[in-house]
Amino acid sequence: MSLNDTPDNQSLPAAFQTIINNSDEDKIGRSISAALAKNSINREIIDRILAENGVTLNDVKPLLLDLILSYVNIIVADHHLTREETDSVLYLKRLFKIREGDFYTLRYFVIKDIIQKELAVIYRNDDQIDTDESLYKVDLQDLFDLSYVQFLEFKEPEIRSALERGSDITDLDTVRYPKI
């Protein structure tokens, strides 16, 4: 898939229509969201929107991260990620030139909130991590380009809580005992 081809995912336009309907994005954010909702976006369209507003991609990187995070909030609502959804996030990161570390450094508390909400569902369900849940955690880590240590930082409170409830650490899909 090239940057000029939108992913084969009908949820992406629908999600961005929802984002437009439920947000108060600025002009640039609304323009980009509208193009995504119409499934007609590529690098040239983004460059045109940015040029019309006299800004560069770096100038609006926080806004672009917020657009991706709005999409992520929609797709994780069912506590499951499809291949199409993760491909769409990857596409958006490439399209917006989001680099590894951007989410962690620029939107730390937002990704922490998303990840910890999802981990709470995983760990509090039965205090055991099955294969599907383990793969879901990997997908969450990949969505935000987090290293293992960075992801563990978000995961430790839930592991600690599960251990306090009497869970066996071997059932929790971790290689490190959480810091006390």
C-alpha contacts under 8 A as a table, 3 or more apart, distances in Angstrom:
res1	aa1	res2	aa2	distance
1	M	5	D	6.13
1	M	6	T	7.74
1	M	7	P	7.15
2	S	5	D	5.34
2	S	6	T	8.00
3	L	6	T	7.24
3	L	42	N	6.37
3	L	43	R	6.78
3	L	91	Y	7.19
3	L	94	R	7.20
3	L	95	L	6.14
4	N	41	I	7.44
4	N	42	N	4.71
4	N	43	R	6.47
5	D	42	N	7.01
6	T	39	N	6.84
6	T	40	S	7.52
6	T	41	I	7.11
6	T	42	N	7.51
6	T	91	Y	7.55
7	P	84	E	7.61
7	P	87	D	7.05
7	P	88	S	5.99
7	P	91	Y	7.04
8	D	84	E	7.17
9	N	12	L	5.90
9	N	84	E	5.77
9	N	85	E	7.30
9	N	88	S	7.23
10	Q	13	P	6.02
10	Q	14	A	6.72
11	S	14	A	5.05
11	S	15	A	5.78
11	S	85	E	7.74
12	L	15	A	5.16
12	L	16	F	6.26
12	L	36	L	7.23
12	L	37	A	7.14
12	L	39	N	7.77
12	L	71	Y	7.89
12	L	85	E	7.75
12	L	88	S	6.93
13	P	16	F	5.18
13	P	17	Q	6.18
13	P	36	L	5.58
13	P	37	A	3.85
13	P	38	K	6.06
13	P	39	N	5.57
14	A	17	Q	5.06
14	A	18	T	6.35
14	A	37	A	6.17
15	A	18	T	5.06
15	A	19	I	6.22
15	A	37	A	7.33
15	A	71	Y	6.40
15	A	74	I	6.88
16	F	19	I	4.72
16	F	20	I	6.10
16	F	33	S	5.66
16	F	34	A	7.17
16	F	36	L	6.16
16	F	37	A	4.88
16	F	71	Y	7.09
17	Q	20	I	5.12
17	Q	21	N	6.22
17	Q	33	S	7.38
17	Q	34	A	7.11
17	Q	37	A	5.06
18	T	21	N	5.04
18	T	22	N	6.07
19	I	22	N	5.23
19	I	23	S	5.82
19	I	33	S	7.39
19	I	70	S	6.91
19	I	71	Y	7.62
20	I	23	S	5.58
20	I	24	D	7.70
20	I	25	E	7.67
20	I	30	R	6.51
20	I	33	S	6.45
20	I	34	A	7.09
25	E	28	I	7.68
25	E	29	G	5.29
25	E	30	R	5.64
26	D	29	G	5.32
26	D	30	R	6.08
27	K	30	R	5.18
27	K	31	S	6.09
28	I	31	S	5.11
28	I	32	I	6.21
28	I	49	I	6.84
28	I	50	L	7.32
28	I	53	N	7.40
29	G	32	I	5.25
29	G	33	S	5.93
29	G	63	L	6.82
29	G	64	L	7.54
29	G	67	L	7.40
30	R	33	S	4.99
30	R	34	A	5.86
31	S	34	A	5.09
31	S	35	A	6.30
31	S	49	I	7.14
32	I	35	A	5.17
32	I	36	L	6.25
32	I	41	I	7.81
32	I	46	I	6.92
32	I	49	I	7.52
33	S	36	L	5.00
33	S	37	A	6.00
33	S	67	L	7.68
34	A	37	A	4.93
34	A	38	K	6.22
35	A	38	K	5.13
35	A	39	N	6.19
35	A	40	S	5.36
35	A	41	I	5.29
36	L	39	N	4.85
36	L	40	S	6.09
36	L	41	I	5.74
37	A	40	S	7.69
38	K	41	I	7.87
41	I	44	E	7.99
41	I	45	I	5.95
41	I	46	I	7.23
42	N	45	I	5.43
42	N	46	I	6.45
42	N	95	L	7.22
43	R	46	I	5.11
43	R	47	D	6.08
43	R	95	L	6.34
44	E	47	D	5.02
44	E	48	R	6.11
45	I	48	R	5.02
45	I	49	I	6.20
46	I	49	I	5.11
46	I	50	L	6.14
47	D	50	L	5.12
47	D	51	A	5.99
48	R	51	A	5.05
48	R	52	E	6.06
49	I	52	E	5.22
49	I	53	N	6.46
50	L	53	N	5.20
50	L	54	G	6.05
50	L	55	V	5.22
50	L	56	T	5.98
50	L	57	L	7.12
51	A	54	G	4.90
51	A	55	V	6.15
51	A	56	T	7.38
52	E	55	V	7.99
55	V	59	D	5.96
55	V	60	V	7.26
56	T	59	D	5.11
56	T	60	V	6.72
57	L	60	V	5.42
57	L	61	K	6.00
57	L	96	F	7.19
57	L	97	K	7.84
58	N	61	K	5.00
59	D	62	P	7.88
60	V	63	L	5.21
60	V	64	L	6.24
61	K	64	L	4.97
61	K	65	L	6.08
61	K	96	F	7.67
61	K	98	I	7.60
62	P	65	L	5.06
62	P	66	D	6.19
62	P	106	L	6.95
62	P	107	R	7.94
63	L	66	D	4.98
63	L	67	L	6.30
64	L	67	L	5.01
64	L	68	I	6.37
64	L	96	F	6.66
65	L	68	I	5.16
65	L	69	L	6.10
65	L	98	I	7.64
65	L	103	F	7.05
65	L	107	R	7.67
66	D	69	L	4.89
66	D	70	S	6.04
67	L	70	S	5.08
67	L	71	Y	6.41
68	I	71	Y	5.06
68	I	72	V	6.13
68	I	89	V	6.95
68	I	92	L	6.92
68	I	93	K	7.74
69	L	72	V	4.81
69	L	73	N	6.08
69	L	111	I	7.97
70	S	73	N	5.22
70	S	74	I	6.56
71	Y	74	I	5.19
71	Y	75	I	6.36
72	V	75	I	5.13
72	V	76	V	6.06
72	V	89	V	7.61
73	N	76	V	5.49
73	N	77	A	6.29
73	N	114	I	7.27
74	I	77	A	5.49
75	I	78	D	6.90
75	I	80	H	7.64
75	I	81	L	6.74
75	I	85	E	6.91
76	V	79	H	4.95
76	V	80	H	5.93
76	V	81	L	6.47
76	V	118	E	7.81
77	A	80	H	7.70
79	H	118	E	6.60
79	H	121	V	7.89
80	H	136	Y	6.81
81	L	85	E	6.14
81	L	86	T	6.65
81	L	136	Y	6.99
81	L	139	D	7.44
82	T	85	E	5.16
82	T	86	T	6.41
83	R	86	T	5.26
83	R	87	D	6.03
84	E	87	D	5.01
84	E	88	S	6.08
85	E	88	S	5.01
85	E	89	V	6.39
86	T	89	V	5.12
86	T	90	L	6.24
86	T	139	D	7.55
86	T	143	L	7.00
87	D	90	L	5.00
87	D	91	Y	6.05
88	S	91	Y	4.92
88	S	92	L	6.17
89	V	92	L	5.07
89	V	93	K	6.16
89	V	143	L	6.89
90	L	93	K	5.09
90	L	94	R	6.23
90	L	143	L	7.48
91	Y	94	R	5.18
91	Y	95	L	5.98
92	L	95	L	4.93
92	L	96	F	5.93
93	K	96	F	5.25
93	K	97	K	5.70
93	K	98	I	4.82
93	K	99	R	7.56
94	R	97	K	4.87
94	R	98	I	6.28
95	L	98	I	7.87
98	I	102	D	6.44
99	R	102	D	5.58
100	E	103	F	7.52
100	E	144	F	7.82
100	E	145	D	5.45
100	E	146	L	7.63
101	G	104	Y	5.14
101	G	105	T	5.94
101	G	144	F	7.97
101	G	145	D	6.63
101	G	146	L	7.17
102	D	105	T	5.32
102	D	106	L	5.61
102	D	107	R	7.46
103	F	106	L	5.39
103	F	107	R	4.98
103	F	108	Y	6.30
103	F	111	I	7.16
103	F	144	F	5.93
103	F	145	D	7.61
104	Y	107	R	5.77
104	Y	108	Y	4.67
104	Y	111	I	7.41
104	Y	144	F	7.35
104	Y	146	L	7.30
105	T	108	Y	5.79
107	R	110	V	5.41
107	R	111	I	6.30
108	Y	111	I	5.49
108	Y	112	K	6.00
109	F	112	K	4.90
109	F	113	D	6.09
110	V	113	D	5.17
110	V	114	I	6.36
111	I	114	I	5.04
111	I	115	I	5.96
111	I	144	F	7.54
112	K	115	I	5.25
112	K	116	Q	5.90
112	K	154	F	6.20
113	D	116	Q	5.28
113	D	117	K	6.07
114	I	117	K	5.33
114	I	118	E	6.37
115	I	118	E	5.18
115	I	119	L	6.04
115	I	140	L	6.99
115	I	154	F	6.94
116	Q	119	L	4.93
116	Q	120	A	5.92
116	Q	154	F	6.40
116	Q	155	K	6.99
116	Q	158	E	7.72
117	K	120	A	5.16
117	K	121	V	6.61
118	E	121	V	5.29
118	E	122	I	6.41
119	L	122	I	4.89
119	L	123	Y	5.92
119	L	137	K	7.78
119	L	155	K	6.98
119	L	158	E	6.83
120	A	123	Y	5.34
120	A	124	R	5.61
120	A	158	E	6.43
121	V	124	R	5.47
121	V	125	N	5.88
122	I	125	N	5.62
122	I	126	D	7.75
122	I	127	D	7.65
122	I	129	I	7.16
122	I	133	E	6.62
123	Y	126	D	6.35
123	Y	127	D	4.76
123	Y	128	Q	6.52
123	Y	129	I	7.06
123	Y	158	E	6.63
123	Y	159	I	7.51
123	Y	162	A	6.78
123	Y	172	L	7.80
124	R	127	D	5.56
124	R	162	A	7.36
125	N	128	Q	7.83
127	D	162	A	5.94
127	D	167	S	6.04
127	D	171	D	7.35
127	D	172	L	6.92
128	Q	167	S	7.65
128	Q	171	D	4.90
128	Q	172	L	5.46
129	I	133	E	5.74
129	I	134	S	6.14
129	I	171	D	6.03
129	I	172	L	5.42
129	I	173	D	6.06
130	D	133	E	5.33
130	D	134	S	6.12
131	T	134	S	5.01
131	T	135	L	6.18
132	D	135	L	5.13
132	D	136	Y	6.13
133	E	136	Y	4.92
133	E	137	K	6.25
134	S	137	K	5.16
134	S	138	V	6.49
134	S	173	D	6.97
135	L	138	V	5.02
135	L	139	D	6.27
136	Y	139	D	4.97
136	Y	140	L	6.24
137	K	140	L	5.04
137	K	141	Q	6.21
138	V	141	Q	5.02
138	V	142	D	6.15
139	D	142	D	5.01
139	D	143	L	6.08
140	L	143	L	5.13
140	L	144	F	6.84
141	Q	144	F	5.74
141	Q	145	D	6.15
141	Q	146	L	5.33
141	Q	147	S	7.48
141	Q	148	Y	7.85
141	Q	151	F	6.20
142	D	145	D	4.78
142	D	146	L	6.31
143	L	146	L	7.92
146	L	149	V	7.92
146	L	150	Q	5.71
146	L	151	F	5.92
147	S	150	Q	5.14
147	S	151	F	6.19
148	Y	151	F	5.17
148	Y	152	L	6.00
149	V	152	L	4.98
149	V	153	E	6.26
150	Q	153	E	5.16
150	Q	154	F	6.96
151	F	154	F	5.31
151	F	155	K	6.21
152	L	155	K	4.71
152	L	156	E	5.79
153	E	156	E	5.64
154	F	157	P	6.95
155	K	158	E	5.72
155	K	159	I	6.40
156	E	159	I	5.01
156	E	160	R	5.96
156	E	178	P	5.43
156	E	179	K	7.54
157	P	160	R	5.08
157	P	161	S	6.09
157	P	178	P	7.72
158	E	161	S	4.97
158	E	162	A	6.07
159	I	162	A	5.10
159	I	163	L	6.18
159	I	172	L	6.93
159	I	178	P	6.87
160	R	163	L	5.14
160	R	164	E	6.24
160	R	178	P	6.08
161	S	164	E	5.04
161	S	165	R	6.35
162	A	165	R	5.04
162	A	166	G	6.56
162	A	167	S	5.53
163	L	166	G	5.07
163	L	167	S	4.80
163	L	168	D	6.71
163	L	169	I	6.79
164	E	167	S	7.25
167	S	171	D	7.28
167	S	172	L	7.84
168	D	171	D	5.54
168	D	172	L	7.13
169	I	172	L	5.27
169	I	173	D	7.69
169	I	174	T	7.43
169	I	177	Y	7.77
170	T	173	D	6.68
170	T	174	T	7.49
174	T	177	Y	7.52
